[in-house]
Structure formats: structure tokens, C-alpha cells
Amino acid sequence: MPTSERGDAMFDGLFDYTVGPFAGQCHLTVTEGERTIVLASEINEGRTVTNAVEAIATKAIQTFQIDPQQVLFIQHVPQEGYFEVHFHWELGPDGRPVATAPEWEPFTNLRLLGQVEDHGVDQTRAKIWADVQKYGFSVLGVVGDQSGPHFTYTIGLYPTIMPELIMFGIRPDGATTLFHQIVKKRKDEGMIFESGKTYEGISEKYPLYFHQVDREHYHRYVLAAIRWHNETREFPLYQVVWPDTASRFPWQANFEERFTKDQPLLFRAPSQS
């Protein structure tokens, strides 16, 4: 079905939603045209857009009184891309439409994608800039699935505070907490983190190992950081690696096999040097 050019914005800002007991927030843009376009962008606040897509679509349709049969719903997840989401619409107890049974497919309307992507990049930059002004850095996270583990990385730590950081295998909210603890150690205690070294006292549960990421991996995992650093890879990026329950790291003998897929190493492990 053909779609129209984007029209005037009905709404453009942060949008709160709930899924059962879980709350979340995304960036939502609603534009009017021949079809109404709803763009929901992941900002890593609470329940993910993917897990809450039915709730977001339902609230958007009801809030802005949109005909669900005339809406194009697009989901944007950093590092994954844009997806068109199709729903089955049912009537709720109050007679208003409710989104169910979502199905995703890559968003391939190139003409419209160019406009949507420009807007999405602008909003991501705005969030990053606001975070850097407030906290000194921003964080982007990707929730893992069958194709790969969770990973989370910083934007804006370098050059004023320390190298940028990336961490795998821990949900973005947990990794974000660890990043703030690392930055606190750097700012309050003057701790200097060096590549190839292990540090105690950041996490109460286990030591953490830091290592410079090979630059060949930058474009796959930290595109937003590359954009922040003037479209270059000329900035240090440390992978923060966590051990198994016996404090063994992935390259050490008898590391617990159940954790091996949770942390792809973006550098040559010490035993391979």
C-alpha cells in the first residue's frame, strides 16, 4: 500500500507507557498525512519498545484518536534499525481499539525512510546531548535476543573523563549502574583505568577487567559514539569484562561454559597474545 509524504507533527516528544507493573518511556513522533505515521524510538528507559510495542501503539491510537486502519507504525531500535509493525486490532472493554499480535518486518520504503532516519538521528543526538550536559555522558543499550547478547556502551566520556566503555551480557539498566560506579571512582577517587588490568571494588560481587577494543569492531557496535566523535574511530573504547561465579575470566581455564556466549571479546584475549 502506498504511503504519503510526512505531514505536520501532531506530537513529537517523550511518551510514557506501562506494561502490567512495568513502566517505560520512548520518543514518539506522530505525523499526519494521507496515512498517520507513528514512530516509536527506543531510548533505553524502562521496558523496551519491542516488549511494549502493543501498549505503545494502543496508547498512541487512543490518545491521538487515530484510525488504526490508517496508521503506519514504525519502531526504531538503535543498532538494529527501523521496523514496520503490523497489528491485529480488537475492541477493548471500553469500546476503544487495542493492538494485539504484533508482526515485524524491516521498514524498506526508502523515500520515507530517509526522512524518518534523519528525524530519529536528530532525536538520538538530542537525548545524548541532554545526558552529557546532566551526567557528563550518555548510555545506549541493546536488549539481547537469540541473535546476540545484551550490550551497552557510553557516549561522551572521552576526552574529558576517561575512555568510552562497552559491556556485554548484562541488561542495559545493570550495565548503566556499573558505568556510573566506574565514573564515580574516576571522579571522586581519581582512579585511573588502564587497558589490560583488573580492578576490584567497583562491583560488590566481582572484579572487572578493562581492555581496549580493536577498532575493527567499532562500526558494528558503537555507531552513535562514532557519530558523537565526528564520524571517526579515533577515540579509546574499553570493553569491561565480568568473570564467572569463581572470578575466572573468559580466557582463563575452567571458565563456566554457560557464560561463554554472553561476552564476545572485542580484543585479543591475554592467552592469545
Secondary structure as a PSIPRED ss2 file (coil, helix, strand):
# PSIPRED VFORMAT (PSIPRED V4.0)

   1 M C   1.000  0.000  0.000
   2 P C   1.000  0.000  0.000
   3 T C   1.000  0.000  0.000
   4 S C   1.000  0.000  0.000
   5 E C   1.000  0.000  0.000
   6 R C   1.000  0.000  0.000
   7 G C   1.000  0.000  0.000
   8 D C   1.000  0.000  0.000
   9 A E   0.000  0.000  1.000
  10 M E   0.000  0.000  1.000
  11 F E   0.000  0.000  1.000
  12 D E   0.000  0.000  1.000
  13 G E   0.000  0.000  1.000
  14 L E   0.000  0.000  1.000
  15 F E   0.000  0.000  1.000
  16 D E   0.000  0.000  1.000
  17 Y E   0.000  0.000  1.000
  18 T E   0.000  0.000  1.000
  19 V E   0.000  0.000  1.000
  20 G C   1.000  0.000  0.000
  21 P C   1.000  0.000  0.000
  22 F E   0.000  0.000  1.000
  23 A E   0.000  0.000  1.000
  24 G E   0.000  0.000  1.000
  25 Q E   0.000  0.000  1.000
  26 C E   0.000  0.000  1.000
  27 H E   0.000  0.000  1.000
  28 L E   0.000  0.000  1.000
  29 T E   0.000  0.000  1.000
  30 V E   0.000  0.000  1.000
  31 T E   0.000  0.000  1.000
  32 E C   1.000  0.000  0.000
  33 G C   1.000  0.000  0.000
  34 E C   1.000  0.000  0.000
  35 R C   1.000  0.000  0.000
  36 T E   0.000  0.000  1.000
  37 I E   0.000  0.000  1.000
  38 V E   0.000  0.000  1.000
  39 L E   0.000  0.000  1.000
  40 A E   0.000  0.000  1.000
  41 S E   0.000  0.000  1.000
  42 E E   0.000  0.000  1.000
  43 I E   0.000  0.000  1.000
  44 N E   0.000  0.000  1.000
  45 E E   0.000  0.000  1.000
  46 G E   0.000  0.000  1.000
  47 R C   1.000  0.000  0.000
  48 T C   1.000  0.000  0.000
  49 V H   0.000  1.000  0.000
  50 T H   0.000  1.000  0.000
  51 N H   0.000  1.000  0.000
  52 A H   0.000  1.000  0.000
  53 V H   0.000  1.000  0.000
  54 E H   0.000  1.000  0.000
  55 A H   0.000  1.000  0.000
  56 I H   0.000  1.000  0.000
  57 A H   0.000  1.000  0.000
  58 T H   0.000  1.000  0.000
  59 K H   0.000  1.000  0.000
  60 A H   0.000  1.000  0.000
  61 I H   0.000  1.000  0.000
  62 Q H   0.000  1.000  0.000
  63 T H   0.000  1.000  0.000
  64 F C   1.000  0.000  0.000
  65 Q C   1.000  0.000  0.000
  66 I C   1.000  0.000  0.000
  67 D C   1.000  0.000  0.000
  68 P H   0.000  1.000  0.000
  69 Q H   0.000  1.000  0.000
  70 Q H   0.000  1.000  0.000
  71 V E   0.000  0.000  1.000
  72 L E   0.000  0.000  1.000
  73 F E   0.000  0.000  1.000
  74 I E   0.000  0.000  1.000
  75 Q E   0.000  0.000  1.000
  76 H E   0.000  0.000  1.000
  77 V E   0.000  0.000  1.000
  78 P C   1.000  0.000  0.000
  79 Q C   1.000  0.000  0.000
  80 E C   1.000  0.000  0.000
  81 G E   0.000  0.000  1.000
  82 Y E   0.000  0.000  1.000
  83 F E   0.000  0.000  1.000
  84 E E   0.000  0.000  1.000
  85 V E   0.000  0.000  1.000
  86 H E   0.000  0.000  1.000
  87 F E   0.000  0.000  1.000
  88 H E   0.000  0.000  1.000
  89 W E   0.000  0.000  1.000
  90 E E   0.000  0.000  1.000
  91 L E   0.000  0.000  1.000
  92 G C   1.000  0.000  0.000
  93 P C   1.000  0.000  0.000
  94 D C   1.000  0.000  0.000
  95 G C   1.000  0.000  0.000
  96 R C   1.000  0.000  0.000
  97 P E   0.000  0.000  1.000
  98 V E   0.000  0.000  1.000
  99 A E   0.000  0.000  1.000
 100 T E   0.000  0.000  1.000
 101 A E   0.000  0.000  1.000
 102 P E   0.000  0.000  1.000
 103 E E   0.000  0.000  1.000
 104 W E   0.000  0.000  1.000
 105 E E   0.000  0.000  1.000
 106 P E   0.000  0.000  1.000
 107 F C   1.000  0.000  0.000
 108 T C   1.000  0.000  0.000
 109 N C   1.000  0.000  0.000
 110 L H   0.000  1.000  0.000
 111 R H   0.000  1.000  0.000
 112 L H   0.000  1.000  0.000
 113 L H   0.000  1.000  0.000
 114 G H   0.000  1.000  0.000
 115 Q H   0.000  1.000  0.000
 116 V H   0.000  1.000  0.000
 117 E H   0.000  1.000  0.000
 118 D H   0.000  1.000  0.000
 119 H H   0.000  1.000  0.000
 120 G H   0.000  1.000  0.000
 121 V H   0.000  1.000  0.000
 122 D H   0.000  1.000  0.000
 123 Q H   0.000  1.000  0.000
 124 T H   0.000  1.000  0.000
 125 R H   0.000  1.000  0.000
 126 A H   0.000  1.000  0.000
 127 K H   0.000  1.000  0.000
 128 I H   0.000  1.000  0.000
 129 W H   0.000  1.000  0.000
 130 A H   0.000  1.000  0.000
 131 D H   0.000  1.000  0.000
 132 V H   0.000  1.000  0.000
 133 Q H   0.000  1.000  0.000
 134 K H   0.000  1.000  0.000
 135 Y H   0.000  1.000  0.000
 136 G C   1.000  0.000  0.000
 137 F C   1.000  0.000  0.000
 138 S E   0.000  0.000  1.000
 139 V E   0.000  0.000  1.000
 140 L E   0.000  0.000  1.000
 141 G E   0.000  0.000  1.000
 142 V E   0.000  0.000  1.000
 143 V C   1.000  0.000  0.000
 144 G C   1.000  0.000  0.000
 145 D E   0.000  0.000  1.000
 146 Q C   1.000  0.000  0.000
 147 S C   1.000  0.000  0.000
 148 G E   0.000  0.000  1.000
 149 P C   1.000  0.000  0.000
 150 H C   1.000  0.000  0.000
 151 F E   0.000  0.000  1.000
 152 T E   0.000  0.000  1.000
 153 Y E   0.000  0.000  1.000
 154 T E   0.000  0.000  1.000
 155 I E   0.000  0.000  1.000
 156 G C   1.000  0.000  0.000
 157 L C   1.000  0.000  0.000
 158 Y C   1.000  0.000  0.000
 159 P C   1.000  0.000  0.000
 160 T C   1.000  0.000  0.000
 161 I C   1.000  0.000  0.000
 162 M C   1.000  0.000  0.000
 163 P C   1.000  0.000  0.000
 164 E E   0.000  0.000  1.000
 165 L E   0.000  0.000  1.000
 166 I E   0.000  0.000  1.000
 167 M E   0.000  0.000  1.000
 168 F E   0.000  0.000  1.000
 169 G C   1.000  0.000  0.000
 170 I C   1.000  0.000  0.000
 171 R C   1.000  0.000  0.000
 172 P H   0.000  1.000  0.000
 173 D H   0.000  1.000  0.000
 174 G H   0.000  1.000  0.000
 175 A H   0.000  1.000  0.000
 176 T H   0.000  1.000  0.000
 177 T H   0.000  1.000  0.000
 178 L H   0.000  1.000  0.000
 179 F H   0.000  1.000  0.000
 180 H H   0.000  1.000  0.000
 181 Q H   0.000  1.000  0.000
 182 I H   0.000  1.000  0.000
 183 V H   0.000  1.000  0.000
 184 K H   0.000  1.000  0.000
 185 K H   0.000  1.000  0.000
 186 R H   0.000  1.000  0.000
 187 K H   0.000  1.000  0.000
 188 D H   0.000  1.000  0.000
 189 E H   0.000  1.000  0.000
 190 G C   1.000  0.000  0.000
 191 M C   1.000  0.000  0.000
 192 I C   1.000  0.000  0.000
 193 F C   1.000  0.000  0.000
 194 E C   1.000  0.000  0.000
 195 S C   1.000  0.000  0.000
 196 G C   1.000  0.000  0.000
 197 K E   0.000  0.000  1.000
 198 T E   0.000  0.000  1.000
 199 Y E   0.000  0.000  1.000
 200 E C   1.000  0.000  0.000
 201 G C   1.000  0.000  0.000
 202 I C   1.000  0.000  0.000
 203 S C   1.000  0.000  0.000
 204 E C   1.000  0.000  0.000
 205 K C   1.000  0.000  0.000
 206 Y C   1.000  0.000  0.000
 207 P C   1.000  0.000  0.000
 208 L E   0.000  0.000  1.000
 209 Y E   0.000  0.000  1.000
 210 F E   0.000  0.000  1.000
 211 H E   0.000  0.000  1.000
 212 Q E   0.000  0.000  1.000
 213 V C   1.000  0.000  0.000
 214 D C   1.000  0.000  0.000
 215 R H   0.000  1.000  0.000
 216 E H   0.000  1.000  0.000
 217 H H   0.000  1.000  0.000
 218 Y H   0.000  1.000  0.000
 219 H H   0.000  1.000  0.000
 220 R H   0.000  1.000  0.000
 221 Y H   0.000  1.000  0.000
 222 V C   1.000  0.000  0.000
 223 L H   0.000  1.000  0.000
 224 A H   0.000  1.000  0.000
 225 A H   0.000  1.000  0.000
 226 I H   0.000  1.000  0.000
 227 R H   0.000  1.000  0.000
 228 W H   0.000  1.000  0.000
 229 H C   1.000  0.000  0.000
 230 N C   1.000  0.000  0.000
 231 E C   1.000  0.000  0.000
 232 T C   1.000  0.000  0.000
 233 R C   1.000  0.000  0.000
 234 E C   1.000  0.000  0.000
 235 F C   1.000  0.000  0.000
 236 P C   1.000  0.000  0.000
 237 L E   0.000  0.000  1.000
 238 Y E   0.000  0.000  1.000
 239 Q E   0.000  0.000  1.000
 240 V E   0.000  0.000  1.000
 241 V E   0.000  0.000  1.000
 242 W C   1.000  0.000  0.000
 243 P C   1.000  0.000  0.000
 244 D C   1.000  0.000  0.000
 245 T C   1.000  0.000  0.000
 246 A C   1.000  0.000  0.000
 247 S C   1.000  0.000  0.000
 248 R C   1.000  0.000  0.000
 249 F C   1.000  0.000  0.000
 250 P C   1.000  0.000  0.000
 251 W C   1.000  0.000  0.000
 252 Q C   1.000  0.000  0.000
 253 A C   1.000  0.000  0.000
 254 N C   1.000  0.000  0.000
 255 F C   1.000  0.000  0.000
 256 E C   1.000  0.000  0.000
 257 E H   0.000  1.000  0.000
 258 R H   0.000  1.000  0.000
 259 F H   0.000  1.000  0.000
 260 T C   1.000  0.000  0.000
 261 K C   1.000  0.000  0.000
 262 D C   1.000  0.000  0.000
 263 Q C   1.000  0.000  0.000
 264 P C   1.000  0.000  0.000
 265 L C   1.000  0.000  0.000
 266 L C   1.000  0.000  0.000
 267 F C   1.000  0.000  0.000
 268 R C   1.000  0.000  0.000
 269 A C   1.000  0.000  0.000
 270 P H   0.000  1.000  0.000
 271 S H   0.000  1.000  0.000
 272 Q H   0.000  1.000  0.000
 273 S C   1.000  0.000  0.000
